[in-house]
Amino acid sequence: MDNGNSTMPGFAIPGWRVIRSDAGRFWASRVEPFPGETEWYAPPYRTVDGDTFEQLRAEVERQEEAARKAEAVVGEAAERTVAEKATMLEAAREGLAGEAVS
C-alpha cells in the first residue's frame, strides 16, 4: 500500500484514518476503538474497505450504526438488570418485614 502520509487529502471521514491501496481500494480504520465489548467476527468492525470512497463511507456508517445499536442493547440490558435488582431487593425487604411481624 502506498502510505505516504497515512491519510488521503480530500478523502476524510471524521474519526477514521483513510488510506488507498496500490490497487486503488479505499480502507479506513477507526482511530479509537468502539466503546464496549465487540467481537472480531461481528460488527462493528474497526477496519473496513470499499472499491470507491462512497462505498467506504457507506461501510463506515454501517459500522457506526452497528456500534450505536450494540450500545443501546447493552444500555437496555443494564437498565433491566438494575430494575430486576431493585425488584428483588424490594421483595427481600417485604419478606424480612413479614418475618418480623410473625
Secondary structure, DSSP 8 states (H G I E B T S, - for coil): ---SSSSBTTB-BTTEEEEE-TTS-EEEEESS--SS---TTSS--SEEEESSHHHHHHHHHHHHHHHHHHHHHHHHHHHHHHHHHHHHHHHHHHHHHHHHH-
